[in-house]
Amino acid sequence: MSASVPRLVIAAPSSGSGKTTVATGLMAAFAARGLAVSPHKVGPDYIDPGYHALATGRVGRNLDAYLCGPDLIGPLFLHGARGCDIAVVEGVMGLYDGAAGEGELASTAQVAKLLRAPVVLVVDASSQSRSVAALVHGFASWDPEVRVGGVILNKVGSDRHEELLREALDSAGVPVLGVLRRAEQVETPSRHLGLVPVAERRAAAVEAVAAMGAQVLDGCDLGALEALARAAGAVSGGSVPWTPASPTHRPTRSDEQQAPVVAVAGGPAFTFSYAEHTELLTAAGAEVVTFDPLRDEELPEGTAGLVIGGGFPEVYAAELSANEPLRKAVAELANSGAPVAAECAGLLYLCQELDGLPMCGVLDAGARMSKRLTLGYRDAVAVGDSVLAAAGTRMRGHEFHRTVVEPGSGAEPAWGVRTPRPRVEGFVQRGVHASYLHTHWASEPGVARRFVERCRTS
């Protein structure tokens, strides 16, 4: 494919400015024009990509320079944008905010530079008029390598307010590409970890995305935005699309005949996953089958390995606990030594209990909700050998939860975490690898190959 796919990065001065509304609405508006739109999200967020997928009909993908490294941003972007007419990348936090203490690393600005993509700045104009020019000028001039190609004014109160804002921005040298008025119908509900995922409110989410698209279509200059995207040029030199197939591993006929079934937890309780994980498992020779722990009383037929990602088991604890047949099936599989990889929500599900309700009982630990938010990137190293990694394997992860597991690690921990303070974390026992850390397997493709091979031989 061409490395010059038209693209825009939607950024903002801070969180809460309306990036998700504008980015999702722009995706929906371009799709309504008949364009094949590739949706992307900067950072580790799993929830926004679900809304992006509704808007575009394509899988939402993340671009995280901390988890995957800067060198993979271009290739992962091109992989996701294959066959598309245009790509829209939603930023994270404020334009220049990145990993704590790491400079620009993992910021929207860094990703925009790596992609050589123009930035559209979404500004919450609800409490300002002439000052908007100083704000936009500051963001546009802070880093000369970041090209702010336009601004979209959000939460504009009236025609007079819009007139004052446009007059002020005439001197800033950054064109106004859209003006959005306050609109309650595009609000999406939030709770303790952010927006409520699409899987939990699909009908309402479809309506919200349609409203976002209509608002952007009505308030933005789509022609100017598309022209800006088409002026992006080529992605940073030498980038070629990422592929889940390892250059050192070619599937053989034996691999195909012995394709192990890897069951992947899904449904409303387990919505956190990266699309590349399934692609890597499939490329490694697995047959990936999704199941819903809220409804399915059995694991998929022939399950040889189990992947339980993140989500909100605390919201569905009663339903998960009530599904006793599946809890027993998971425990039997884990106790047999079969490979089981569990992250965050998956870790809670494998505990003895969650907020006093019985879970799978695989781990000798209990989980409960907490008032304290644990959030941040982590630099980790595998303490010992497991179904995912050999001892000494270094990976980067992300924690985001309001729960506590006690004890925080087992006799054989999963990771030695080096940031923000040295500690051990997680559990490795038999074929189980369970941890709070969310990791992106594209950064270490050997993880998926190792897991599938263990499924084939266990």
N, C-alpha and C positions, 0 to 999 in steps of 0.2 A: 504494500500500500504506500501511498504518498506520505512523506513525513511532513507535509504542509497542510494537514487538515485544518480548516478554519476553526478558531477557538477563541473563547473569552473566559476570563477569570472574573468572577463576581466577588468583590471584597467590600469591606466597610471599615470605618474608623474604630468600631468596637462591636462587641456582641450586642444583640438586641436591636440592631439598626434595620433589620429586615432582609438580610442576605438570603435566608431560606425562601421567603416569599418571592423575592425577585428572581432568584436563580431557578426555582421550581416553576414559577410562572413563565419565565423566559423559555425554559425547556418545553413546556406545554404549548406555548404560543408558536415556537418554531416548528414543533411537531404538527400542529394544526395546519401549518402552511405546507405540509407534505415533506418536510425535511427529516432525514434520519438523524436523530440527535443522540450524541454520546454523553451520558451524565457522569460527572465526577465530583468527588468531595475531598477537600484537603483535610488531612488529619485522620484520627482513628475512629471518628464517629460512624456508628452503624445505622443510626435511625434516619437521618436525612436522606441517605441513598434509597431508602424504601419509598419515600415520596418522589424522589427523582425517577425511580423506576415506573411509578404510576404515570408520571408526566410524559415519559418517552417510550415506554414499552420495551426498554432495554434494562439490563442489570446495572444498578448503580455501583460505581467502583471508587475506591479510595486511593488517594495519592498522599502517602505519608513518608516524608524524607527522613524522619527519625527511625521508624520501624523498618523501612526498606533500604534506606540510604539514598542520598541524592542521585547516584548513578542510575537507579532503577526508575526514577520518576518519568523520564521520557519514554523508555521502553514500555512501562506499564500503561501509560497514557495511550500510546500508539496501539497497544494490544486491545484496549477497551474501545478505542475509536475506529477500529478496523471496519471499513464498509460504511462509515457515517459521512453525512454531509457537513456536519458542524458539531462542535463539542462545547459544552458549558461546564465550567469548573466552579463549584461553590467553595469559597474560602472558609477559613476558621478564625474565630475571634476577631481581633483587629488586624488590619493588613500586615503590620510588621511584628505581630506577636507570635512567638514560637516556643520551643521547648525552654523551660526555665533554666537560666544560666548558660544557654547554648547559643547566644546571639540570634542570628536569623534562622537557625536550623528549624525545620518543620513549619515555618511561617508561610502564610499565603504569598508573601512577597518572594520568598525563595522559590516556591513552586512556579510562580509566574515567570521568574527569570529562567528557571530551568526549562520551561516550556516555550520561552520567548513569546509569551502570550500577552496581549493587551489587557489591562485591568479596567473594569467598570466599577466605580466607587459608589456604593449605596449609602446615602447620608440621611439619617433621621433628622429632618428639618423642623420637627414639631415645636421646638423652643428657640428658634433662631431665625434671623433674616440676613443682615449684611455680614454677620460673622461667618456665615457658611463659606464665603470666599477665602477667608484666612485659613479655615480648616482644610478646604480642598487644596489650596495652594501649598500648605505644609505637607500634606500627604503626597502630592504630586512631585514635589521637589526634594523630598527627604533622601531618596535613593535614585540617582539618575539612570540606573539600570532597570528600574521599574517604570513601565510606561502606562500611566493613567490616561486612558484614551477617552474617558467620558464619565459623567456622573448621572446617577438616577436619584432624584429627590423623593424621599418617602415620607409619608404622614404629613403631607401638605394640607393646610387647613382650609384655604379658600383661594379664589382667583387673585385677590389682592396679595395674599401671602406668596403665591407663586410668582407674581410680578416682581415683588421685592427680591426674591431669591434669584431669579433670572438676571435682574439688573445687577445684583452684586457679583454674580459669577461671570458676567461679561468681561470683567477685568482679570479673572483668574486664568484665562486661556484654556480652560477645560470645558468642552461642550456639554450641554445638558441633553441627555439622550432619553430622558423620561421623567415624568412627574406622576407620582401615585398619591391619591388621597387616602385618608383614613378609611378602612373598610373592615368591619368586624367579621364579615363572613369568611375572611381568609385566615382568621386566627385558628391555630391548632393547639389543642390542650397539652399541657405539660404536667409532669409530676417529679418525683425525687431525682431522676436521672436525665431529665430533659423531655423532649416531645414524646407523646405516646406513639409507639410504632404503628405502622400501617396495618400489620397483621391483626392488631387488636381493635381496629376501628375502620375496616376497609371501606364500607359504604360511605361513612362520613369523610374519610380521607379522600376518596374519589371526588366528592363534592368540593372539598377544600382545594384540591389541586385544580379542578376546573375553574373555581373562582379566582385562584391565583393567575391562571392563564388568561382569563377574561380581563382581569385588572391590568396585567402587563400589556395585553393586546390593545387595550383602550388608552393606556397612559404612556406607552413607550414608542419610540421610533424604531420599529423592527428593521426597517431598511437600513438605517444608519448603524444599528447594532450588528447586523449581518455583514455590512461592508467593513466595519472595524474588525470583525472576526476574520474576514477573508484577507485582511492586510497583515495577518500575523506572520506569514512566511514559514520557513522550515523550523521544526523542533531542533533543539541544540545539536550541534554537529555530531554525526555518526550514530545517532539513535536509530535503532531498529526495533520493531515490535518484540516485546517479551513473549516467550512461549513457555507453557508449562512442561513441555517435553525437555528433558535434560539432554545436552549434547553428548553425554557419556553413556546414556542408557537408551537403547532402542528395544521396544517391546518385541518379544519373540512369540512364536506360535505357542510355546509352553506357557508364557504369561497369559495369553488369551484363554487357553484351556483352563487355567487355574485362577481365573479372575475372582478374588475373594470379595464377598459382599461387605461393604463398609456402610453401616447404618449411621445416618447423620440426623441428630435431633432437630426438629423444626417446630412449626406451629407457633401460636401466640406467646408461649412461655420461653421459647429459645429462638430469638430472631437475630442474634448477633453472629454474623459470619461474613467472611470475605469470599467473594466469588472465586478468587484464585485458588482457594483451598480445595474446593470440589474439582476444579480443573486439574490441579496437581495430583490429587488422588486418582482421578480417572486416567491421567497420563502415565501414572505409575502402575497401572494395570488393574485398578479396583473397579468393581461395579458399585456405584454410589446410590444408595436408596434412602430417601428421606422418610421419616416417620414423626408422628405427633405424640409426645408423651402425655398430653392431656386426654387423648381419645383412643389411641391404639393400645390394646391390652397385651400385644405381643411385639417382639422385635421382628423386623423383616426376616422372611424365611432365609435360612442359611447364613445369618449374620456371623461374620468372622472377626469383625472389629467394630468399635463404636466411637463416634465423635460427638461430644456434647458441648456445644459452644456457649456463648453468653446469652443473656436475656433477662427476664424478670420472673424467676421462679418464686420470689417473695410475694408477687402479686397473685400467683396461681398456686400457692403452697397447698391450700386445701384440696384443690382438684388433683394436683400431682400426688399428694398423699393418698387420696381416695382411689387412685388407680393402682391398687395393690398388685394385681397380676403383672403389670409391667415393671414395677419396682423389684419384684422378685426375679423377673427375667433378667433385668440389668445386673442384679447382684450375682445371679448364677453365672452370667457371662464373665463378669469381672473376676469372680472367684475361681473360674476355670483357667485363668491365666491369659485369656484373650486380650488383645490390645484395646485399651480404652484411653482416649484423650479427652480431658475435660478442662474447660476454661471458665472461671468465674461462676456463672450460673450453673454450669456443669459440675463444678466443685461442690456447690451447695447441694445439688441433687444427689450426689454420691455420699453425703454426710449421713450420720445417724438420724438427725432431725433438723428441721428448719422452723424456728419459732415454736418449738414444742410439738410440731407435727412430724410423724415418721417419714423419712425419705428412704433412699435405697439401702442405707446401712453398709455401704462398701468400706467407708473410711471410719476410723475410730475418732470421730470429731463431730462437734455440733455447730450449727450455724444459727445466727439470729440477726435481726435488723438492728441497726445502730443509727444514732443521730449524726454521727461523724461521717463526712464524705471523704473517702480515700480516692485521690485523683492524681495522676501524673505518669510521665514516661519512666521506664525502668531499664537499667542496663543489667543484664543477668547472664549467668553462666551455669550450665548444667552441672550439678554437684556429682552425679553419678550416671551410669548408663541407664537408659530407659527406652521405651518403645518409640520415643520421638527423637532422642538425641544421645550421642555418645558423651561421656564425661568430658567436660572442658569446652563443649560447644557453647559459643557465645551468641546470644540473641538479645534483641531489644523488644521490650513489651510495654503494655500500657495497662494501668489499673484504673478502674472507675466503678466504685460500688459504695453502698451504704450498709454493708453487712460485715459481720465479724465471724470468723471461723476459729474455734478453740478446740485443740491447739492449732497454731498457725502452720505447723509443719509436722511431718511424721518422722519416724526413725530414719527414713531415707528421704530427705527433702527433694523437691523437684529442681529448685533454682537457688543459687546464691545470688542475691540481689545486691548490687553495689551502689545504687542510688535510690533515695536520697541519703540512706544510711546502710551500712553493711548488715545483712541479715540473711537467714535462710527462709525459704517459703515453699509451700506446697507438699505434695505427697507422691512418692513412687513406691508402689508395692505390686508384686506380681507384674501383670501387664498394664497396670493403671498409672497414668501420669495425670495428676490433677493439680491445678494451680489457679490463683487469681489472675495471673498475667494473660492478657490477650496478646497474641503474637501474630505476625503476618508471615505465612510460610513461604511466600515468594522470596523473602530475604535469605532463606536457607532451604532450597528445594529438597535437600537430602532428608528433611524431616518427613515429608510425605512418602518418599521412596522407602525410607526405613520403616515407617508405620505399615505400609502395604506389604512389605516383605515379611514383617512379623505376623501380619494377618494370614499370609500364605503359609507360614511354617509353624504357627502356634497350634 
